[in-house]
Amino acid sequence: MKFLLLLILFTTSLAFAQKQNDQLLKVKKADQPLKIDGIANDPCWLTAEWHPLDQLWLGRPYSEEDFSGRFKLAWTHTHLLLLVEIQDDKLFDQHEDPLKLWWDDDCVEVFVDEDNSGGEHQYNHNAFAYHIALDYNVVDMGPDKKGHLYNDHIDVKRSTEGSTTVWEMAITLYADTYKEESKTNKPVALFSGKKIGFALAYCDNDGSKERENFIGSVFVPGEDKNKGWIDANVFGTIELVE
């Protein structure tokens, strides 16, 4: 009887730990191939909906004059497509080494959980937390607890005019079976009805040793909001539709 009770409690705790499909966004398919050039003139961007990047995860409250952000999403059978527009009067990259304190430079951070399963991913590939730097290097933690470059996972270009920077990306998705430096890793094909764990954030630094703000796309409950790099349960959910 005691064993049965423990089993029920364990099963119940797992159910509560599972990823919830809240903060759901529906993402439309792109009808034409994209040219990744940092210019938002492709047909899919003309009809896609803007979503705000406005949740303060770390740092002090900021004004719209200091920072504002928004993004659009689309997809093809081979890529998740992302357009990010950032209003920031100073772009700062203090570390020449892309694997040194990459989170303290200005960068876009894209959180992707291919199967929307949620759960811990700090030093594994249950999900990815891609940091896309100003020089286009793409960094995340590997199972060895060190930073690794994943530049072949994301095709990215950006353009800056005044204080407005537009980032355009084509993201290749991989399953949680992804292995470092393995030639057997195969991209996941995308299809209508597929759900993906997703969140977006921006590390904003105007010249300090450490990032000054970390602004995300999803509401994270509780006082500790810097959970995305560890826990995929806090990601939002996107559903691919025609």
N, C-alpha and C positions, 0 to 999 in steps of 0.2 A: 504493500500500500504506500509506504514511504517513497519507494522508487517511482511509482506511478505519479505521485504528487510532484516529485522533483522534475519528472519528465514533462508534465503539464506546464509547470512554471517555466521551465527552460524553453519550451515551444512557444509559450505566450510572450516571453521576453524577446525571442527572435522575431515574432510577428510585429511587435512594437518597434523593433530596430530597423525594419525594412524601409526602403525608400518610399516616400509618399509622392504622389504625382500632383503636388500642389504647385502654385505659381506656373501653371501650364501655358506654354505658348505654342500655337500652331504655325508651322513653317511651310510656305508654299514652294513647290518645285520650280526651278528655273527652266524656261522653255528653250533657251539658247545657251550655247557655251559662253563662259565668261573670259574676258581678258583681264588678268590680275595685274593692274597697273596703278592702283591707288586713286583711281578716278571713278566716281560714282555715276557713270553714264550708261551702264548695262541695263537692258530692259527689265530684268528682275528687280533691280533697285528702285526703278521708277514706281513700282506698284507695291513693294514690300513695306510693311508697317515699321515705324520707328518705335523703339523701346528705350526707356530711360536707364541710364547708368547713374544712380543717385543714392545708393545706400552706403553710408559711412561705416566701414568695417574697422578702420584704424585711423587715429589722428584726431585733430581738432576740427570743429565745424569750419567750413570753408564758404566763400562767397562764389556766386556764378562768375564774377570777374576773374577769380583765381582758377576755377575749373568748372567745366560741365561736360557731360558726355552722353551719347546715345548710340544705338546700334540697330542694324537690320540683319536678318538671316534669310537664307535660301538654301536649296540643295539640288544636287544631281545624284545620279546613281553611284558616283565615285567620290563625291566630296560634300562636306558641309561648308557652306559659303557664308562669310561673315564680313560685314561692313561696319566699321567703327568710326565715329566722328568725335574728336576730342577738341574742346576749347581749352587751351592751356598756353599761357603767354611765355613759358620758358620750358624748353625740352633739355633735360640734363642727363648726361651719361658720364659718370666719373670713373668707371672701371673699364679699362681696356680689355682685360681678361674677361671673356663672356661667362666664365664659371666662378667668378668672384663676386659675392654679395649682389647677385643679379637682381634681386628683389628691391634693392635700394636705389636703383636707377629708374628713370621714367620708362615704363613698359606696359604693354597690354598683357593681361593674364587671362587665358582661356581654359576653363575647366570642362572636361569632357568625360562622361561615363558612358561608354558605347552601348551597353545593354541596360542602362538605367537601374542597375542593381543596388546602388548605394554602397555604403560600408567604408571601411578604413582603406586608405590608399597612399599613406605617407611615403612608404618605401617599397611600393609595389605598383603594378600596372592594372589594378582593379579599376583605376581611373587615372587620367592625366591632368596635371596642372601646368600647362605650357606658359612660360614667360617669353613674350616676343619682344626683343630689345629693339632699340632705335636702329641698330645695324643689322637687323633681321635674324640675329641668332635666336634660336628657340631652345629654351632650357627647362628641364624638370629634374627632380630627384630620381635616381635609380635605386634598385634593390640594395646596392652597396652603400647607400646613404650619402652618395656624392652626386653633384650635378653632372648631367650629361646633355650633349647637344642632340636635338631631334629636328634638325633643319629640314630633313626630307619628309617630315610629317606635315609641314605647313608651307605652302607657297604664299608669300606675303610681299606686298609693296605698299608704300605710303607716300602721300604728297602733303606738303605743308604750304599754306598761304596765309600770311599774317600769323594769327594765333590759332588757326584752325588746321588740324592734322586729320587726314582721312587715311585709315588703314583698311586695305582690302585683302582678304585671305581665302584660300581654298584649303580646307583641313581634311586630311586623310584620317579615317578612323580605324583603330585597331582593337581587337578583342583583348580581354584580360589575360590571354595566354601569351601575350607579347613577350619575347625574350631579347635581351640586349645582344646586339651584334649577330643575331641569327638570320640566316638567309631563308628561313622557312616562314617568317612573318608575312602574312597576307592581309591586305586591306579588307575591311568589311564593306560589302555592297549595301547601299542604302535603298530603301523602298518606302512607298506610301504606307502609313500606319505605324512605322517604326517609332519608338520612343527612346529618347537619348537624354541622359542627365547632362545639364548644361548650366554654366554660370559664366559671367564675364566680370572682369575687374580691371582697374587701372591703378598702377603705382605712380603716384605723383610726387616729384621731388624738384623743388625750385632752386636747389643749391646746397642742401644740407648733407651731412655725413650719412644720414638715414632717410628713408622715404618719409615724407611729411603726412601723406594721406594715402589711404587704400580704400578706393570707392568701388562697390560692387553692384551687381544687377539684381540680386535677390535679397529679400529680407531674411536675416539670420536671427532667430530668437535668442534671448539671454544676453549677458554682459560680454562674453567672449564671442566676438563675431568673426575672428580670424581663424575659421575652421576649415575653409575650403581646401587647403593644401593637405589636410589630413582626412577629412570625413566627407565622402561624396553624398551623404544623406542631406546635406544642406544645399546641394545643387537644386536648381529648378529643373523642370522637365520640358523638353520640346517634343512635339509630335509632327512628323513629316506628313504632309498632305499634298495632293495634286493641285 
